[in-house]
Amino acid sequence: MRHIDHVELAWRLQGEAFARLEERLSGLAAAAGVPEKYDRALTRAFFEIVAARRREGESWEAFLARNPDLLSRGRELVATRLSESHPI
């Protein structure tokens, strides 16, 4: 699964519980034979970033056009989000 696919999945599942996203991504990691690669905190942070940027009724294409940094700087955005929520 490519990073863009993860971004789209998070975007599409905003109307559903985080648990469903977690279930799908952890299941994908397990099916790929690398369950340890699933990171709940990272997934939660990215889910929250996508949720904060999502606009009601907006298409996936419009969302992506408005948020290209989610693809190019996703890890950096998550690291910032995690450091803000867990200051040293």
NUMI-251610 format. One record per residue (C-alpha): residue number from 1; residue in one letter; x, y, z. Coordinates in Angstrom, 2 decimals. Each point is the difference from the previous one (the first is absolute). Layout:
N
 pos code      px      py      pz
 NUM    A       X       Y       Z
...
END
This chain:
88
 pos code      px      py      pz
   1    M    0.00    0.00    0.00
   2    R    1.37    3.41   -0.98
   3    H   -0.01    3.06    2.24
   4    I   -2.67    1.64   -2.16
   5    D   -2.21   -3.03    0.67
   6    H    0.40    0.49    3.77
   7    V   -0.89    3.68   -0.35
   8    E   -3.10   -0.86   -2.03
   9    L   -1.06   -2.68    2.46
  10    A    0.30    2.42    2.91
  11    W   -1.98    2.59   -1.97
  12    R   -2.76   -2.43   -0.93
  13    L   -0.36   -1.39    3.52
  14    Q   -0.40    3.35    1.77
  15    G   -3.71   -0.65    0.41
  16    E    0.73   -3.33    1.68
  17    A    1.73   -0.84    3.24
  18    F    3.78    0.09    0.25
  19    A   -0.22   -3.64    1.05
  20    R   -0.98   -1.00   -3.53
  21    L    3.05    1.72   -1.51
  22    E    2.20   -1.59    2.62
  23    E   -1.50   -3.41   -0.70
  24    R    0.61    0.32   -3.73
  25    L    3.56    1.30    0.19
  26    S    1.13   -2.41    2.71
  27    G   -1.61   -2.80   -2.02
  28    L    1.89    1.06   -3.12
  29    A    3.28    0.02    1.93
  30    A   -0.74   -3.45    1.44
  31    A   -0.97   -1.37   -3.42
  32    A    3.28    1.32   -1.40
  33    G    1.84   -1.90    2.74
  34    V    1.15    3.13    1.85
  35    P   -2.55    0.65    2.76
  36    E    2.62    1.89    2.00
  37    K    0.03    2.72   -2.67
  38    Y   -3.46    1.18    1.04
  39    D    0.34    3.03    2.28
  40    R   -3.19    1.03    1.79
  41    A    1.25    3.44    1.11
  42    L    1.19    0.85   -3.51
  43    T   -3.30   -1.17   -1.50
  44    R   -2.01    1.99    2.53
  45    A    2.02    3.17   -0.63
  46    F   -0.41   -0.28   -3.77
  47    F   -3.70   -0.77    0.37
  48    E   -0.42    3.17    2.06
  49    I    1.91    2.11   -2.54
  50    V   -2.22   -1.26   -2.82
  51    A   -3.13    0.55    2.12
  52    A    0.97    3.57    0.79
  53    R    0.47    0.79   -3.68
  54    R   -3.03   -1.79   -1.41
  55    R   -2.90    2.11   -1.27
  56    E   -3.56   -1.30   -0.10
  57    G   -1.05   -1.03   -3.50
  58    E    3.49    0.39   -1.46
  59    S    1.13   -2.59   -2.52
  60    W    3.16   -2.04    0.52
  61    E    1.57    1.73   -3.01
  62    A   -0.75    3.49    1.37
  63    F    1.28   -0.98    3.44
  64    L    3.23   -1.34   -1.46
  65    A    0.48    3.09   -2.22
  66    R   -0.43    2.21    3.07
  67    N    2.34   -2.09    2.19
  68    P    2.99   -1.14   -2.08
  69    D    2.23    0.24    3.08
  70    L   -1.71   -3.09    1.41
  71    L    1.85   -1.96   -2.67
  72    S    3.29    1.86   -0.07
  73    R    0.39    0.80    3.70
  74    G   -2.22   -2.57    1.74
  75    R    2.66   -1.32    2.35
  76    E    1.09    3.50    0.97
  77    L   -3.60    1.06    0.69
  78    V   -0.57   -3.05    2.17
  79    A    3.26    0.53    1.90
  80    T   -1.04    3.59    0.71
  81    R   -3.47   -1.10    1.09
  82    L    1.42   -2.66    2.31
  83    S    2.52    2.40    1.55
  84    E   -2.77    2.55    0.62
  85    S   -2.20   -2.58    1.71
  86    H    2.87   -1.50    2.03
  87    P    2.37    2.84    0.90
  88    I    3.27   -0.95    1.66
END
